[in-house]
Amino acid sequence: MTAPLSYPQTEQRPETVAFGAVRYNDPYRWLEEDRDPAVAEWQRAQDALTQDYLAALPAAQDFARRIAEIGETDDVTIPMFAGGRWFRRYVPEDRDLAVVDICDNPAGPGRRLIDLNAMRTDEPLSIGNFIPSPDGRKAIFTWTAGGREEPDLRVIDIDTGEALVDGVPHRKPQNFAWLPDSSGFIYLALDAALAGEPSLYRVDLGDPSAVRAEDVRVDHPVARPILCADRRHIVLAVDHLAPRLDYILDTQSNAGWQPFLKGVPGIFRGDILGDNFLAITDDGAPRGRLVAIPLATPTQRETWKEIIPPSDNVLAFVMVTGDRAVLLDWVDTYSRLRVIGWTGEIEGEITLPAHGMVNSFGTNMVLPTMIDPMARGADGEVLFIFSAFGQSAALYGANLDTHRARQLTAPRATLDVQTLDLEASSADGARVLYHVVARAGLDLTKPQPTVITGYGGFNVSVAPGWMGAQWAAWMAAGGVVALAHLRGGGEHGTPWFEQGRMKLKQNSFNDVHAIAEDLIARGISASDRIGVTGGSNGGVMASAVAVQRPDLYRASVPVVPITDVLGRVRDPVTMVSSLDYGDPADPVMAEVINSWSPYQNIRDSIAYPALLIDCGANDPRCPPWHGRKFAARVQQATTGDWPVLLRVRADAGHGSVGRAQKERMSADILAFFAHQLGLENDTGR
């Protein structure tokens, strides 16, 4: 145990706050104001204290060295194929920021098109989108500075570098779909959608200044236009958590947007194969079934043909290329790929290198409702990123005629690991799957420093694949990771998602508690050796469980968390999370949120775990005032000697920006956990 820290003095200014029948005095509401000089000075003092504390930790330099030696392993992304050309996005070994090259093959090398390192001025930059047109001659390019989510947009001519479009009249353009003839594109204006205005717009490259609203209104702030494999139709997926394919646009007709599956119950995602829309749906299938829906009669359910019936496996994604489709499903959370023929029969399975994860980028979060986990290549081939717990991400291609996968790039890192696929019983009896991963040979019959990480929200799945250089360094040093599949996520189908949101959100946190207790019961860890962490919604989780069960966790690192889940009403972007948490303006949901919101549930005279609250100064989704208030309240309430630290990273948003910032953040987090969980004696090996 270390001596208590001397925190910057924090004034209490109680204000009465009310959400329906929920009323309380908030002593730190004044810390919500970014522009208040007193708030800025308080934040600087807290951050300086935290930086000094982290820099002095015995393991800090060891982890920084380990992470640098492993190298960047998460920046692997699928190259894009268009017009016979390959477009490759990556971070070069000797650079901090990403570049885009045009190449003759999917693994490069090629001619440099975009270099954020050369564009950088006073803030680090990150690529939002790089989307080549179907003819491969143009590309939509968006980028952000300092982690802010108000991107600059440019359409460039690939051959000349000329800017064909330089900006659109919206602050938050996203979800782009090219027209099949490459003459323009459609996008979502999220800022307009949040203001209740028309949200879909079209840019015609013949007159790029005349940006016009599409003649379609959607009843959800997030919609995603998707150009289908037939290069004729664009479908509109409404709701990024539980997508509905409400409208379809035939670009060879003058009929405009037409209702497609609007009003049909269920979640749908898929692609066009012949005269049918090949769709994964949860209608009548909690974990999904695959159906062929005739384009001519989409709402006449009697005309649908079931191709794959419901099972215990989760159908995640289907993509068409040529005259076949490839289906991604999850078998006990591990990825499987199967090929479907023109007539709908299953032709065979594509053999993957090991038990692991298929995704479109290197991290182990899969979002098939929002981001395609595969991409079309050339000549009936699909591309995907594959990784496993002991192998970092590498690029693979699979030929749908031969069912053979081939490795196109080598993994940058490997680690000899042992894995246990385990289950815990949650408070209501639900079986919660989790994976314990450690370096090979580590004795798991005695308590080891163990960090539980997970997400548990927004229908996002955490997959059993490479967990990044950060956790590779932790395991190499002798630490253990428990990857948790929490309710609210999409790992086990729609019911799993529904059981961890809105009125049932507490289930997500109960699942974490169950895993911690199971780790202790199995002798793998102990309460004084268990940490918990997560980012964004996972940061909400890490905050909530530390407050709810301080006896069960020794340390918690909430990364970019929302901690005052009632008070987020002041931020329109953050309020999108009402889709998962509920609206504080609803009296019933206000009571539910108040029962679990981390900030509201801090109690005086409790010995809380060690906390490192890590925020981005420019984060619009989870603004840093949540971290400020949470830190102030726990510092005031705790009776323990464990540190409660606030780190607010300048030039960062909803996560780190650039390789150097990411490596520093990872080293900080690992050094903190090592110090609190007793791993420091092993980190120098």
Secondary structure, DSSP 8 states (H G I E B T S, - for coil): --------------EEEEETTEEEEETTGGGG-TT-HHHHHHHHHHHHHHHHHHHTSTTHHHHHHHHHHH---S--B--EEETTEEEEEE--TT-SS-EEEEESSTT--EEEEEEHHHH-SSS-EEEEEEEE-TTSSEEEEEEEETT-S--EEEEEETTT--EEEE--S-SSEEEEEE-TTSSEEEEEEHHHHHTTS--EEEEETTSTT--EE-S---SSS-EEEEE-TTSSEEEEEE-SSS-EEEEEEETTSSS-EEESSTT-SS-EEEEEETTEEEEEE-TT-TT-EEEEEETT-TT-GGG-EEEE---SSEEEEEEEETTEEEEEEEETTEEEEEEE-TTS-EEEEE--SSS-EEESBSSSEE-TTTS-S-EE-SSSEEEEEEEETTEEEEEEEEETTTTEEEE-S--S-B--EEEEEEEEE-TTS-EEEEEEEEETT--TTS---EEEE----TT-EE-SS--HHHHHHHHHTT-EEEEE--TTSSTT-HHHHHTTSGGGTHHHHHHHHHHHHHHHHTTS--GGGEEEEEETHHHHHHHHHHHH-TTT-SEEEEES----TTGGGG-TTGGGGHHHH--TTSHHHHHHHHHH-TGGG--TTB---EEEEEEETT-SSS-THHHHHHHHHHHHHB-SSS-EEEEEETT-SSS--SHHHHHHHHHHHHHHHHHHHT-GGGTT-
